[in-house]
């Protein structure tokens, strides 16, 4: 599902070269990296600024700014990866990093490219009018204060609030031994609020937020700080009145939007190609076979304008494209980076991502979602006589076998085809293939979760988003009160 963005709002942020390396310098670095016979070499240069503001206990409790600069060098030899990096881009340190990466290979030196060809992505995915990194501190504090004060004043039962704004701007420059030279400038901003409500000695918390690869005008035009504060406080208050979740096997309806995290964790990781290369995914031998209901189509799309998981180029310089992973229940594709694409003799999908210059890239999700289906959301809820509606998720765990447990912070009982009593602290238990096969109805109301998500894998964190329409799962184990 693409968002419509006015063409006038999408403009490229200017690239600033913080390394001052010439084409001859890059070819020299690639020559050092290939000196022991590597098949492929790559230089990833990154300059990033960070800003953070926190309001708590009625004061601006923290403001921080930092800068990160570094250069990573990767060498591939067959299925092996060598990597070296430095945050001091002097020639002695760059040489050391290149020699470290080259050490995996042993053989005759490969030739660096005779010239580099500058490429540009055709994508313009960052709709920015007011770049957050150029806004004044007072302007940013105003956004944080508005979210905080709205939540704090919403109800006397709100006893504690935190509001925070984090923003960054990332300049990347990627050069490789295929002769590619390509750059990107990536903005990222997130405004969030958490609130704690208390009644009769019981406490509950709520959370809301948003942002993405957007400018600060997003918080004026799309998601106001006041709305963020109200939603955080409202969730905390609702949970004060919620009962404990029931337990047992029953029909489960997943709410649109935030329930996409279940798809991300329980299915998305299993379709990252490195897990298939190592045969650690339960789906490694299932491509081309039916793994779910014919109603289920899953796509990962890094090209949705403004979304947190989007990018004009991935962290290997590949221009990304939407990846069809499951089509009408059949596993049909993988998320590929350059290394896995070489292994599977497939085209890279532009899903090579890294946390920063100190890590090599891995196949990663970006914006993953289940495509909208044919059913009216009201029809889906109306089809359940007695069941559970899962609305907000806290996270979960997934094993290589595909078994998972997910914590649901809030939801509702479904009784007689209607949402009735609010419930809290439920756990959804199942296995991914079993659940995919039990999807009975898929709503027409595709939504994405809050643009605040981060995914962890192999010690690396990257920004992501996920989405889904209303989904009915025929039977699922709900953990709660027996």
Backbone torsions as a table, in degrees:
resi	resn	phi	psi	omega
1	UNK	NA	115.2	-179.4
2	UNK	-91.1	143.6	171.9
3	UNK	-90.3	144.1	178.1
4	UNK	-86.4	126.7	-178.7
5	UNK	-124.6	128.9	179.5
6	UNK	-61.1	134.8	-176.4
7	UNK	-59.1	-34.3	-178.4
8	UNK	-65.6	-23.5	-177.0
9	UNK	-82.0	-17.6	-174.9
10	UNK	-98.9	112.0	177.6
11	UNK	-139.3	150.8	-178.5
12	UNK	-79.1	132.1	171.3
13	UNK	-73.3	140.1	-175.8
14	UNK	-68.1	138.6	178.0
15	UNK	-82.2	135.4	175.3
16	UNK	-118.4	124.7	-177.8
17	UNK	-84.1	111.7	-178.6
18	UNK	-98.7	4.6	-177.4
19	UNK	-112.8	-27.0	177.6
20	UNK	54.0	42.9	175.0
21	UNK	-97.4	135.4	179.9
22	UNK	-86.4	170.4	176.1
23	UNK	-59.1	-39.7	178.0
24	UNK	-62.4	-37.8	177.9
25	UNK	-62.9	-44.9	-179.5
26	UNK	-63.7	-41.7	179.6
27	UNK	-65.9	-33.3	176.1
28	UNK	-65.9	-43.5	178.1
29	UNK	-62.0	-44.6	179.0
30	UNK	-63.0	-36.3	176.9
31	UNK	-62.7	-41.8	176.8
32	UNK	-63.4	-40.4	-178.5
33	UNK	-67.9	-30.4	-178.2
34	UNK	-94.7	5.1	-171.4
35	UNK	-63.2	-21.7	-179.4
36	UNK	-106.2	12.8	172.7
37	UNK	96.0	24.3	176.1
38	UNK	-62.5	156.0	178.7
39	UNK	-81.3	-28.7	-172.0
40	UNK	-155.8	142.3	177.8
41	UNK	-136.1	151.3	-174.9
42	UNK	-148.1	143.0	175.4
43	UNK	-118.7	126.7	179.3
44	UNK	-118.6	112.3	179.4
45	UNK	-104.5	136.2	-177.3
46	UNK	-141.2	133.4	170.0
47	UNK	-127.1	127.2	-176.2
48	UNK	-140.9	138.3	172.6
49	UNK	-110.2	146.2	-179.8
50	UNK	-125.9	144.9	171.9
51	UNK	-135.8	147.2	-178.3
52	UNK	-149.4	137.1	176.6
53	UNK	-135.0	132.7	178.7
54	UNK	-128.3	130.7	173.2
55	UNK	-115.1	130.8	-178.4
56	UNK	-157.7	148.0	179.0
57	UNK	56.0	37.4	175.0
58	UNK	68.3	14.7	176.6
59	UNK	-135.4	158.0	169.8
60	UNK	-74.5	105.5	-169.1
61	UNK	-87.9	-24.5	-176.8
62	UNK	-154.0	136.2	165.4
63	UNK	-133.2	142.9	-177.7
64	UNK	-149.8	146.3	172.9
65	UNK	-136.2	142.3	177.8
66	UNK	-149.6	163.8	179.4
67	UNK	-130.8	136.9	175.6
68	UNK	-123.6	131.6	178.2
69	UNK	-138.7	133.2	178.8
70	UNK	-172.0	173.7	-175.4
71	UNK	-140.4	128.7	177.8
72	UNK	-116.2	142.8	-179.1
73	UNK	-125.0	127.0	-178.6
74	UNK	-119.3	142.2	173.9
75	UNK	-128.2	132.7	174.1
76	UNK	-109.0	136.7	173.9
77	UNK	-138.3	104.2	-173.3
78	UNK	62.6	-124.5	177.7
79	UNK	-95.3	3.2	-177.5
80	UNK	-91.4	148.0	177.7
81	UNK	-123.7	129.3	171.0
82	UNK	-111.1	140.8	-176.5
83	UNK	-144.8	136.1	173.1
84	UNK	-138.7	151.6	-179.4
85	UNK	-150.3	163.0	177.5
86	UNK	-150.5	145.7	171.6
87	UNK	-104.0	13.8	175.4
88	UNK	-128.4	88.2	-171.0
89	UNK	-77.7	54.5	169.6
90	UNK	-89.9	160.9	-176.6
91	UNK	-61.0	-41.8	177.5
92	UNK	-59.3	-39.8	-179.4
93	UNK	-73.6	-38.0	176.8
94	UNK	-63.5	-41.8	178.7
95	UNK	-62.2	-42.8	179.2
96	UNK	-61.7	-43.8	179.7
97	UNK	-63.5	-42.0	179.5
98	UNK	-63.9	-41.8	179.7
99	UNK	-68.1	-34.7	176.1
100	UNK	-62.7	-46.5	179.3
101	UNK	-64.7	-37.2	-176.8
102	UNK	-70.7	-18.2	-170.5
103	UNK	-63.7	-17.9	180.0
104	UNK	-71.5	-20.7	-175.2
105	UNK	-97.4	159.1	176.9
106	UNK	-150.7	110.9	-179.2
107	UNK	161.9	-163.3	-177.1
108	UNK	-72.0	137.8	-178.3
109	UNK	-60.1	138.1	174.8
110	UNK	-91.1	154.5	-177.6
111	UNK	-82.7	134.8	171.1
112	UNK	-71.8	164.1	179.5
113	UNK	-64.4	144.7	179.9
114	UNK	-73.2	-22.9	176.9
115	UNK	-155.3	164.1	178.4
116	UNK	-113.2	141.2	178.5
117	UNK	-109.7	115.9	179.5
118	UNK	-72.8	126.4	179.8
119	UNK	-115.1	158.5	177.0
120	UNK	-134.2	139.5	175.9
121	UNK	-74.8	141.8	175.4
122	UNK	-79.4	-9.1	-177.0
123	UNK	-83.5	144.7	174.2
124	UNK	-133.9	85.5	-165.8
125	UNK	-103.2	2.6	-173.8
126	UNK	-114.2	92.4	-178.6
127	UNK	-76.1	96.7	-173.4
128	UNK	-125.2	123.3	169.2
129	UNK	-106.3	-42.3	-179.9
130	UNK	-117.3	92.8	-179.1
131	UNK	-60.1	128.6	-174.9
132	UNK	-63.8	-32.3	-177.5
133	UNK	-72.2	-12.9	177.9
134	UNK	-103.8	-6.0	-179.6
135	UNK	-75.1	155.5	-179.6
136	UNK	-74.0	157.6	177.0
137	UNK	-61.7	-39.0	179.5
138	UNK	-61.5	-38.9	179.9
139	UNK	-65.2	-41.1	179.7
140	UNK	-69.6	-41.7	178.4
141	UNK	-61.5	-35.7	178.1
142	UNK	-59.8	-38.4	177.7
143	UNK	-66.3	-45.1	-179.5
144	UNK	-63.7	-44.6	-177.8
145	UNK	-63.2	-39.4	-179.6
146	UNK	-64.1	-44.7	178.2
147	UNK	-62.6	-45.4	-177.9
148	UNK	-61.6	-52.7	-174.3
149	UNK	-66.9	-33.8	177.0
150	UNK	-63.3	-46.0	179.0
151	UNK	-65.3	-42.9	-175.5
152	UNK	-64.8	-36.3	-175.8
153	UNK	-89.7	-2.0	-172.0
154	UNK	-65.9	-37.7	-176.4
155	UNK	-160.9	143.1	179.3
156	UNK	-59.5	-21.8	-179.0
157	UNK	-76.5	-10.9	175.2
158	UNK	-77.8	112.5	-172.7
159	UNK	-106.4	-15.4	-179.0
160	UNK	-153.3	138.7	-179.6
161	UNK	-139.1	143.2	168.5
162	UNK	-128.9	136.8	174.1
163	UNK	-132.8	139.6	-175.0
164	UNK	-144.5	146.4	173.6
165	UNK	-124.5	126.5	173.6
166	UNK	-123.7	137.8	178.6
167	UNK	-146.4	154.1	178.4
168	UNK	-150.3	160.3	170.2
169	UNK	-133.3	128.1	-173.3
170	UNK	-120.1	122.6	175.3
171	UNK	-103.4	120.9	178.5
172	UNK	-121.5	145.0	178.9
173	UNK	-136.1	118.7	-174.0
174	UNK	-120.3	128.7	-179.9
175	UNK	-131.3	138.5	177.8
176	UNK	-140.7	172.7	-173.7
177	UNK	-75.0	-4.5	169.8
178	UNK	-81.9	-1.1	178.4
179	UNK	94.0	10.0	-177.7
180	UNK	-83.2	137.4	168.5
181	UNK	-135.5	117.8	-175.0
182	UNK	-146.3	149.0	-174.9
183	UNK	-131.2	160.7	173.2
184	UNK	-153.0	154.5	174.0
185	UNK	-126.4	116.7	-170.6
186	UNK	-117.4	114.2	172.9
187	UNK	-85.1	155.8	175.8
188	UNK	-156.2	132.3	-180.0
189	UNK	-144.6	146.9	178.7
190	UNK	-146.1	127.6	173.1
191	UNK	-116.9	125.8	-175.8
192	UNK	-138.7	159.8	179.5
193	UNK	-144.6	137.0	172.6
194	UNK	-124.0	143.5	-177.3
195	UNK	-135.2	145.3	176.3
196	UNK	-118.1	128.1	176.6
197	UNK	-110.0	146.9	-178.6
198	UNK	-133.4	138.5	177.2
199	UNK	-151.8	125.4	178.1
200	UNK	52.5	39.7	177.7
201	UNK	82.7	-5.9	178.0
202	UNK	-96.4	142.6	-179.8
203	UNK	-124.8	141.8	174.9
204	UNK	-138.1	153.9	-177.4
205	UNK	-121.6	152.8	175.7
206	UNK	-132.8	158.7	-175.4
207	UNK	-146.3	144.5	171.7
208	UNK	-156.0	159.1	178.8
209	UNK	178.1	-177.9	179.1
210	UNK	-178.3	-178.8	-178.4
211	UNK	149.7	-133.7	-179.0
212	UNK	128.7	-159.9	177.4
213	UNK	-90.0	70.3	-171.7
214	UNK	-137.3	174.8	173.9
215	UNK	-97.5	177.0	-177.5
216	UNK	-67.8	-16.5	176.0
217	UNK	-62.3	-19.6	176.5
218	UNK	-55.6	-36.8	-176.8
219	UNK	-84.2	1.3	170.8
220	UNK	-104.8	-35.7	-170.6
221	UNK	-101.2	-31.1	-170.5
222	UNK	-114.4	-52.1	-177.2
223	UNK	-135.6	103.0	-176.7
224	UNK	-77.5	146.7	176.8
225	UNK	-55.3	-34.5	178.4
226	UNK	-59.6	-42.3	179.0
227	UNK	-63.5	-40.7	179.0
228	UNK	-60.4	-45.7	179.3
229	UNK	-64.6	-42.4	179.8
230	UNK	-63.9	-42.4	-179.0
231	UNK	-66.1	-40.6	179.4
232	UNK	-64.1	-46.0	179.8
233	UNK	-66.9	-40.4	-179.3
234	UNK	-61.9	-40.1	178.6
235	UNK	-65.0	-42.3	179.4
236	UNK	-61.6	-40.9	-179.7
237	UNK	-68.5	-39.7	178.5
238	UNK	-61.4	-40.4	-177.8
239	UNK	-68.0	-25.3	175.6
240	UNK	-61.6	-30.3	-177.7
241	UNK	-97.0	-1.3	-176.0
242	UNK	-80.8	150.6	175.0
243	UNK	-95.8	166.4	176.5
244	UNK	-66.8	147.8	-176.8
245	UNK	-71.0	150.1	173.8
246	UNK	-74.1	168.9	178.7
247	UNK	-126.8	150.1	177.2
248	UNK	131.4	-178.3	178.7
249	UNK	-92.7	132.2	-175.7
250	UNK	-162.1	165.5	171.7
251	UNK	-62.7	139.7	178.8
252	UNK	-126.0	132.5	173.8
253	UNK	-110.5	126.1	177.3
254	UNK	-92.3	130.9	179.0
255	UNK	-69.2	151.4	178.0
256	UNK	-67.9	148.2	175.8
257	UNK	95.2	-99.1	-169.6
258	UNK	-63.5	-25.0	178.0
259	UNK	-66.0	-9.0	175.1
260	UNK	-59.5	-20.8	178.1
261	UNK	-62.3	-31.0	177.8
262	UNK	-65.2	-40.5	177.6
263	UNK	-65.2	-42.6	178.6
264	UNK	-56.7	-51.9	-174.1
265	UNK	-77.9	-44.5	-171.4
266	UNK	-81.8	-23.0	-175.6
267	UNK	-123.3	-45.9	-172.2
268	UNK	-57.6	-47.7	-178.6
269	UNK	-61.0	-31.6	-178.3
270	UNK	-71.0	-11.2	179.9
271	UNK	-111.5	16.1	169.7
272	UNK	-83.0	129.6	-164.1
273	UNK	-66.3	-25.0	179.4
274	UNK	-66.6	-32.1	176.1
275	UNK	-69.3	-29.7	175.5
276	UNK	-74.7	-38.0	178.4
277	UNK	-62.2	-37.0	-179.9
278	UNK	-91.0	-2.9	179.3
279	UNK	59.9	34.9	177.5
280	UNK	-100.1	-7.6	176.4
281	UNK	-87.1	138.9	177.8
282	UNK	-63.8	-15.1	179.4
283	UNK	-100.0	10.4	-170.0
284	UNK	-61.3	-27.8	-179.1
285	UNK	-113.4	22.0	-173.8
286	UNK	-107.5	2.0	-179.5
287	UNK	-61.5	134.6	-178.3
288	UNK	86.5	-0.3	-179.0
289	UNK	-114.1	161.1	179.6
290	UNK	-79.0	117.7	-178.8
291	UNK	-116.7	-1.6	-178.4
292	UNK	-159.3	-178.9	178.0
293	UNK	-60.3	147.9	176.8
294	UNK	-64.1	-9.2	177.4
295	UNK	-84.1	-9.2	-171.2
296	UNK	-98.8	118.1	170.4
297	UNK	-126.5	126.9	-176.6
298	UNK	-120.7	131.8	-177.1
299	UNK	-131.1	142.9	168.9
300	UNK	-115.7	122.4	-171.6
301	UNK	-127.9	105.0	177.7
302	UNK	-80.2	4.1	-170.5
303	UNK	-110.7	22.2	176.9
304	UNK	-84.1	117.8	-175.1
305	UNK	-56.0	131.4	173.1
306	UNK	81.9	-9.3	-175.4
307	UNK	-75.7	152.9	-174.1
308	UNK	-61.2	-33.6	-178.1
309	UNK	-92.0	7.0	-174.1
310	UNK	-90.0	158.0	177.1
311	UNK	-161.7	147.7	178.3
312	UNK	-72.0	-34.7	172.5
313	UNK	-137.8	151.8	174.9
314	UNK	-82.0	-174.6	-173.3
315	UNK	-83.7	13.3	169.5
316	UNK	-117.6	0.5	179.6
317	UNK	90.3	6.1	179.0
318	UNK	-81.9	135.1	174.6
319	UNK	-75.4	121.2	-170.9
320	UNK	-77.7	165.1	175.6
321	UNK	-147.0	155.7	175.3
322	UNK	-59.8	138.9	-179.4
323	UNK	-113.2	118.8	175.7
324	UNK	-82.2	117.1	-174.2
325	UNK	-101.6	-47.5	176.9
326	UNK	-129.4	127.4	-178.4
327	UNK	-121.2	114.3	-179.1
328	UNK	49.6	43.7	176.1
329	UNK	88.7	-8.9	-178.3
330	UNK	-99.7	132.6	175.8
331	UNK	-73.1	117.9	-172.1
332	UNK	-125.5	-11.1	-175.3
333	UNK	-156.6	168.0	-179.8
334	UNK	-130.5	159.6	171.2
335	UNK	-87.9	116.4	-171.1
336	UNK	-113.1	139.2	163.1
337	UNK	-105.8	-173.2	-176.4
338	UNK	-64.9	-40.5	-177.3
339	UNK	-66.4	-48.2	-179.2
340	UNK	-68.5	-34.3	177.8
341	UNK	-62.9	-38.5	175.5
342	UNK	-63.1	-41.9	-177.5
343	UNK	-65.7	-44.5	-177.0
344	UNK	-89.1	1.5	-177.3
345	UNK	52.7	48.8	-178.1
346	UNK	-126.0	168.6	176.4
347	UNK	-81.4	136.5	174.3
348	UNK	-63.9	145.3	-179.4
349	UNK	-97.3	-2.4	-177.7
350	UNK	82.7	35.4	-180.0
351	UNK	-116.7	23.9	173.3
352	UNK	-82.1	112.5	-174.5
353	UNK	-131.7	149.7	177.5
354	UNK	-140.1	153.4	179.9
355	UNK	-66.5	-45.6	178.1
356	UNK	-164.3	-171.8	-173.7
357	UNK	-62.8	-18.5	-176.4
358	UNK	-84.1	0.2	179.6
359	UNK	-123.0	148.0	170.0
360	UNK	-84.6	159.2	-175.0
361	UNK	-75.6	153.4	176.6
362	UNK	-133.1	157.1	171.7
363	UNK	-66.8	123.3	-175.5
364	UNK	-137.2	153.5	172.2
365	UNK	-71.4	162.8	175.4
366	UNK	-125.1	-83.4	174.5
367	UNK	-122.5	98.5	-174.7
368	UNK	-103.7	143.1	-178.4
369	UNK	-157.9	157.2	168.4
370	UNK	-88.8	130.5	-178.5
371	UNK	-66.9	152.1	178.8
372	UNK	-61.2	150.7	-179.6
373	UNK	-117.7	-163.4	-171.8
374	UNK	-92.4	-3.9	-168.4
375	UNK	-98.4	143.3	173.1
376	UNK	-73.0	134.2	-178.4
377	UNK	-56.7	-39.3	178.0
378	UNK	-64.0	-35.4	177.3
379	UNK	-64.2	-37.5	-179.2
380	UNK	-64.6	-51.1	179.4
381	UNK	-62.8	-39.3	-179.3
382	UNK	-65.4	-18.0	-178.6
383	UNK	-82.7	-6.5	-174.9
384	UNK	-104.0	121.0	177.9
385	UNK	-77.3	-46.7	178.2
386	UNK	-146.4	120.2	-177.4
387	UNK	-168.7	-161.4	-174.2
388	UNK	-130.5	134.3	177.2
389	UNK	-107.4	112.4	-177.9
390	UNK	-92.9	118.8	-172.6
391	UNK	-107.7	-55.2	-176.5
392	UNK	-118.8	134.8	-177.5
393	UNK	-111.1	148.2	176.2
394	UNK	-103.8	-15.9	-177.4
395	UNK	133.1	-177.7	-178.6
396	UNK	-172.2	-174.0	179.7
397	UNK	-130.7	139.9	179.2
398	UNK	-129.9	130.5	177.3
399	UNK	-91.1	161.7	176.3
400	UNK	-58.1	-27.8	179.8
401	UNK	-69.8	-14.5	-177.4
402	UNK	99.5	-7.2	177.1
403	UNK	-73.6	141.8	-177.4
404	UNK	-142.5	158.2	167.7
405	UNK	-133.4	134.6	178.8
406	UNK	-127.9	137.0	178.0
407	UNK	-91.7	127.6	178.1
408	UNK	-106.4	116.8	-177.6
409	UNK	-75.8	-32.6	-179.7
410	UNK	-152.3	150.2	178.4
411	UNK	-168.8	-162.6	-178.7
412	UNK	-142.8	150.9	166.1
413	UNK	-72.4	145.3	170.1
414	UNK	-109.0	121.0	-178.9
415	UNK	-135.3	121.8	179.5
416	UNK	61.4	33.9	177.7
417	UNK	77.7	16.8	179.6
418	UNK	-134.1	150.3	170.9
419	UNK	-75.8	128.4	-177.8
420	UNK	-119.6	-105.7	-172.1
421	UNK	-74.9	134.6	172.8
422	UNK	-68.8	142.7	178.8
423	UNK	-131.6	162.9	-177.4
424	UNK	-140.8	166.9	171.4
425	UNK	55.5	50.6	174.1
426	UNK	-99.0	160.6	174.4
427	UNK	-128.9	131.1	174.4
428	UNK	-99.0	130.5	-174.6
429	UNK	-126.7	133.3	178.3
430	UNK	179.2	-166.7	173.6
431	UNK	-129.7	147.7	-167.5
432	UNK	-62.5	-47.5	-177.2
433	UNK	-65.1	-40.1	179.0
434	UNK	-61.5	-43.3	-178.6
435	UNK	-69.0	-41.8	178.8
436	UNK	-58.9	-37.5	-179.4
437	UNK	-73.5	-21.5	-177.1
438	UNK	-95.2	7.4	175.5
439	UNK	-70.4	115.8	-175.4
440	UNK	-99.4	-31.5	-177.6
441	UNK	-143.1	141.8	179.5
442	UNK	-128.5	124.1	-175.4
443	UNK	-75.0	165.7	178.5
444	UNK	-91.8	7.5	-169.0
445	UNK	-108.6	51.6	-179.5
446	UNK	-54.2	128.2	173.9
447	UNK	-136.0	157.8	175.3
448	UNK	-105.1	154.1	179.4
449	UNK	-73.2	179.3	178.6
450	UNK	-56.1	140.0	179.6
451	UNK	-82.1	61.7	-178.9
452	UNK	-134.2	3.4	-167.6
453	UNK	-81.1	150.0	175.6
454	UNK	-134.3	137.1	-179.9
455	UNK	-110.2	135.9	177.4
456	UNK	-108.1	137.7	176.2
457	UNK	-157.9	128.3	178.9
458	UNK	50.0	38.8	177.2
459	UNK	79.6	6.6	179.7
460	UNK	-113.6	137.3	177.1
461	UNK	-111.6	132.3	175.9
462	UNK	-135.9	150.6	178.8
463	UNK	-73.0	138.9	-177.9
464	UNK	-145.0	169.0	166.1
465	UNK	-143.2	165.2	-179.0
466	UNK	-150.1	159.3	-177.1
467	UNK	-155.4	163.8	174.9
468	UNK	-165.0	157.0	169.2
469	UNK	-84.8	179.3	172.0
470	UNK	-59.8	129.9	-177.6
471	UNK	-125.7	137.0	172.2
472	UNK	-108.0	123.2	175.4
473	UNK	-105.5	125.3	-169.9
474	UNK	-55.6	-49.8	179.3
475	UNK	-144.9	138.7	178.9
476	UNK	-154.7	147.4	179.5
477	UNK	-82.3	124.3	176.6
478	UNK	-109.3	125.6	177.2
479	UNK	-96.3	130.5	179.8
480	UNK	-170.2	-137.1	177.0
481	UNK	-84.8	129.3	179.5
482	UNK	-73.3	NA	NA
